[in-house]
Amino acid sequence: MLVDALDHMVRGIVEEPEDVKVALKSTRRGDLLEVRVNPEDLGRVIGRQGRTARALRTVMAALAKESVRVDVIDTDRPRG
């Protein structure tokens, strides 16, 4: 349910909705929702001074029964 809700919200923000991927991962610190978008849409999802990303996190926290983290992954940068 959380994955679908976040996916729906992010697809409404971006220019390339077919490139949106949301994955739920369980970590030691709890559940993590990873959002991947087209690199051209990264700024739209983060927003000015992180306002859009913060709003997405706030909505997801309200929907979740437990604590959940939301990370927007920059697909241009290599991991490591």
C-alpha atoms as one frame of an Amber mdcrd trajectory, in Angstrom:
protein
   0.000   0.000   0.000   2.767   2.473   0.906   4.718   1.645  -2.239   1.644
   2.203  -4.414   0.772   5.490  -2.710   4.297   6.882  -3.042   4.547   5.657
  -6.636   1.290   7.433  -7.492   2.387  10.717  -5.894   5.818  10.737  -7.528
   4.400   9.887 -10.977   2.201  12.976 -10.668   5.252  15.196 -10.127   7.685
  14.011 -12.797   7.885  14.525 -16.566   8.868  10.873 -17.226   6.447   8.790
 -15.095   7.422   5.526 -16.795  10.910   5.849 -15.255   9.618   5.965 -11.654
  10.546   2.974  -9.509   9.671   2.643  -5.832  11.057  -0.245  -3.799  10.413
  -1.240  -0.191  13.451  -2.540   1.670  13.772  -3.722   5.241  16.873  -2.547
   7.047  18.142  -2.681  10.611  16.703   0.801  11.123  13.262  -0.176   9.829
  11.510  -0.001   6.480  12.971   2.108   3.699  11.162   3.279   0.575  13.640
   3.954  -2.227  12.493   6.237  -5.037  14.324   6.211  -8.352  13.410   8.634
 -11.131  14.830   9.822 -14.424  17.882  12.007 -13.655  16.134  14.925 -15.376
  13.275  14.659 -12.842  15.424  14.488  -9.717  15.092  18.213  -9.017  11.314
  18.039  -9.332  11.070  15.269  -6.746  13.431  16.980  -4.307  11.993  20.465
  -4.830  13.348  23.808  -3.736  15.307  23.395  -0.526  13.945  19.842  -0.292
  10.346  20.926   0.243   8.762  18.394  -2.111  10.784  15.497  -0.693   9.907
  16.637   2.833   6.208  16.778   1.921   6.376  13.259   0.462   8.017  12.023
   3.663   5.347  13.717   5.781   2.503  12.114   3.823   4.148   8.691   3.957
   4.698   9.008   7.721   0.993   9.803   8.139  -0.011   6.767   6.057   2.404
   4.351   7.733   1.466   2.584  10.909   5.145   2.270  11.794   8.122   4.464
  11.114   9.242   4.444   7.491  12.037   6.307   5.735  11.860   7.683   2.191
  15.061   8.151   0.179  15.318   9.655  -3.276  18.184   7.892  -5.030  20.395
   9.817  -7.461  20.887   7.295 -10.267  23.654   9.401 -11.885  26.032   9.030
  -8.971  27.830   5.716  -8.538  27.347   3.971  -5.220  30.268   3.558  -2.909
